[in-house]
Amino acid sequence: MEFETKAIHVGQDPEPAYGAVSVPIYQTSTYAQEAVGKHRGYDYARTGNPTRTALQQALAALEDGAGALCFASGMAAEANLFYLLKPGDHVVLGDDVYGGTYRLVSRVLTDWGLSFDTVDLADLDALRKAIRDETRVVWCETPTNPLLKVIDIAAVSEIAHQAGAWSVVDNTFASPYLQRPLSLGADVVVHSTTKFLKED
């Protein structure tokens, strides 16, 4: 499927109960179960619901990814990703990342034992120098917020992988319509979907 077809059709199968062609908004917090642990795909809304599943399928298709997870906010998604790390791990952040990302790392996660350095990711030699043995993530944003720097995702990802680190790209500004970081070597893509991905 071409991008436009994916955007319209992935995750948009007609709803089975009544045939609605737009995904209904499921507002329930819990689902009836036939027995303990025996349900029809969903048990509690905190673990999933059909509306969120449709969105996740659509986002994964647009990014050419294997899957997607949606959270209540972009910062919640970022926090969950950083929680995969452990105290003592090191992160390289682009020097012009979204302020909320910088504050999460510098004011919250450093108290938890994470260390980080900020680097101009347009300078690949500076990136190489910033990487340590304990570097686990290179966090790239392109175009950056707010200065709109353009970073070479493929080159940054290659350097991250040579160090055994994940390449994470915040694709909020470009959206998958303009760039697909996974196809350029990134391991993970994050979005704040209330910006350029939202439906109008």
N, C-alpha and C positions, 0 to 999 in steps of 0.2 A: 504494500500500500504506500502511496505517496503521503507526504506529511499532512496535507489537508484532509485526506481520507481518514488517516489515523486520528486526527484531532476531532473529527466528527463521529467516528464509529467505534473506536476501541473503548470498551467498558460501557457501551451504550446499547446493549441488547435490550429488546423489549422486556418489560417487567412481566414475570410469568403469571402473577395472579390476575391482572386485568389487561395486560398488553400495553401499558403506558410506554410510549417511545422515548420519553424523557425520564432519566433516572429519578425516582421518587426520593424525597428527603425522609429518611427513617429517623424519627426522633425518640425512639424508645431507648431506655437504658438497659433493659434486659430482654431476653428472648425465652419463650417457653421451650423446655427440654423434655424429651420423652422419658429420660432417666438421667441420673447423674452422669455428666460427661457425654451424653448422647443427644446431640442437637443437629439442626439442619444447616450448619455452617457458622453460626454465630451464637455466642452465649451471653456476653456482656458487651455493651457499646464501647467500653474502654479498650477492648481487644480488637474490635472491628465491627463494621456494619456495612450493609450493601452499598450505601451511598459512598462511603469512604473507599470501599473496594473498587468501585467504578472509577473514581478519581485516580487512585493509585495505578490502575491498569492503563488509564489514558496517559498519565505522566511517564510511566515506564516506556510506553510505546513511542511517545514523542521524543524521548531521550535515547531511544534504541537501547534501553537498559533491560536487565533481567527482572527487575522488580522495583517497586517504589514504596516508601512509607510516608504517610502524611501525619502531621502533628498540628496542634492548635495554633502554632505560630512558627515562623522561620527560626526564631531563636530556640524554641523547644526542639526543633529538628537538629540544630547545631549542637545543643547541649547533649542530646542523646548520642550523637556521633562522637563527641569528645569523651563521653562516659565509657566508650570502648577502650580508652587509654587507661593507664595506671600511673600512680605516683612514680616520679622519676623519669617518665617519658618526656620527650622534647618535641615541640611544634615549631615549624618555621611558618610565620604569617607574612603575607604580602604587606608592605609598608603602607598601603592605602586600602585596607579592608574596611568594611562597614563598621561604624563605631560600636555597635552592639556586639559584634564578634570580638573586637579588640577588648572591650570591657569584660566580656564573659571570660576570656582567657586571662587577662591581666589582673582582674579584681576578684574573680571567683576561683578559677581553676589553679592559679598559682598557690592559693592557700591549701589546695588539695594535693599539691606536690608536683604539678605539671610545670615545666619550664618552657620558655619560648624566646624566640628572637624575631624581630621584624626585619625584612629585607626587601629591597627593590627587586622584584622578581623579573623585571625586564633586564636586569644585570645577572646573567647566568653564572658568572664567576663569583659574584657575591653570594648567590644561592649555594653554590658548591662549598664556599668557605663557611657558611652558616650551619651546614649539616654536621651533626655529631653522630657518634655511635648510637646514642639513645634517641635519635630523631625518628619519630613514628608517622608524622603527618607533615606534608607541605600543603598549606592552605592558600589557594590561589583564588582571586576574584578578577574576572575580566569580562567586559570593561570594569574598572574599579569604581568604587563609590567613596568619595565624590569626584575624583579627578579624571575619571574615564581613561586611565592608562590601559593599554592593550598588552596582554601578556601572551607569550608563546606557550600554549598549554602542552603541546607535544614535547617541547624541550624541557619544560619544568617537570612533566610527568616522568620523562626518561631519567632525569637526575634523581628524582624522588625514588624511583624504582631501583636504581643502581645502589641507593643507600638502604634499600629494604623498607622504605616508607611508603605510605599511601599518598596518592595525589588526590586532593579534594578540591573541587572547583565550585565556587558560588556562581551559578549561572543566572542569577536573578535579572541582571540588566540585559543580557543578550537574549535570553530565553532559548528554548530548543529550536525555535524557528530560524534563528540566525547562527547558532553554533551548538554542536553536540559534543561536549567534552569527553564523553566516554569513547567516542570514535577517535579521539585525539590522544588516548592513552590514560585519561583520568580513571580513577577507581570509583569515585563517588561524586555525585552532583547534588548540590543543595539549591533550593529556591525559596524565596519568600513569594508565595503564589498570589499575594494580594497586590503585586506590582504589575508586571507585564504579562503574566499568565492568566489573570482573571478574565472571566467572560464579561463582556459589556452587553 
